[in-house]
Amino acid sequence: MLRRSARELSDQLTQGPIVSSLLRLAWPVMLAHFFQPLYNFFDRLWLARLGPIGIAALQLAFPLVFFMISVAAGITVAGTALVAQYTGAGRHEEANLAAGQIFSFTGLLSIILAAVGFFVGPLVLTLMGAEPALTEAASGYLRIIYLGLPLVFSTFVVTALLNGVGDTLTPMFLMGGSVALNIILDPFFIFGWGPFPAWGVPGAAVATVLSRGFVAFAGFYLLFSGKLGIHIRSKHLRLRWGLVRRIVSIGGMASVGQAGTALGFTIMNGALARIGTIVLSAFGIGNAFISIVLMPAMGLGQATATMVGQNLGAERPERARQSAWAGMGISTTILSVAAVFVLLFRTTFLRVFTSDPTVIAAGQDMFLLVAFAFPLMGIIQVVMGVYQGSGHTFYSMLFGLFRLWVLRVPLVYLLSFTFSLGANGVWWAMLASNFGASVLSIGFFLSDNWMHRVIREAPAPIE
């Protein structure tokens, strides 16, 4: 990794060609998003050898793990926004202070949540009513994940702070190394290879925590050494409650949005299960492809957040606006091409996963409608990135919750059950909710209510 100053990274984003800067930022984020699902994929691959209880335990614990991850991912959005804006303004010492505050606050928060989760999580699993052996396995997994929560949170902190300064490449390398380490460690701790004990399902949690720890400690070294644009020192770590309140006000909204989205999808899965296993299977397969299709949009959303944050910090709002339009244009183009590709080859994609003709038929109907929503999803992701980068995360939260809670979930029940459209009601609800959310997000974007900074005009004193 090359030593890069914050000024060098910022100059690339606040000057010169916008499109090339966006793409340079976006492609490592796309690849990092591809790495993330590999944790669960390989955990499931190894745990399947323990029998049905292995995968079922992971699935049972996952919502509680995902809830905590939503909190971490949301809070660290504030890190990207503040660091990006201070860096764009050329106030690098304040960017370092903001980074130190994010580091300390999320560390404290993770310790509190780890303690609560360690004791409360297993009780929640018991209330779910699963058989005792399954609850015991899931509880063991969950307790270890919660004990390692400070390391898990730290991976989000490192990524958010480096993204804010304009470095998306280093987090990609760190995440790739972490996934590779997890793949290697899984069988040692699950099955007791070599000198290691056979921990079964909890062994997958040990491997995950250790591999996340790799990202955390490598990232700590980089952040505290000042090699990559951010230089945290001990004086930046003492909590300053004025700045902490701003972190919570920015990141708290993002956390609420992500947690609300997770809960909404849980309810939607329940509705799909009521319609039938075939529809739920088709939806599961479809979602696997949608996650892949959305990777460019998610990468461009994060890239746009950094570009918008830095240019607003540099008091170049018009360039921030141009960056946002460029992000939307690239994202819409890529996802339009993906929509055509999926429409043409949807049957082939489905047959990779299943040979059941009823699931294939339901999946074909899904893709026939949902593919038209792909460009709309691209718009939503980028506009949410605009509001996250500007620090006005209430609106990014609003778009996500509006799409799911105001439109999709009610429409699923209305169309599928009240109007008896069954599976087709779900697919129409997905298309309509993406259309409605894209119109809402574009409407707010055009109001320019995002085009002001959240950083204070006067430099904060740093002792």
Beta strands, then each sheet from edge to edge (+ up, - down):
end
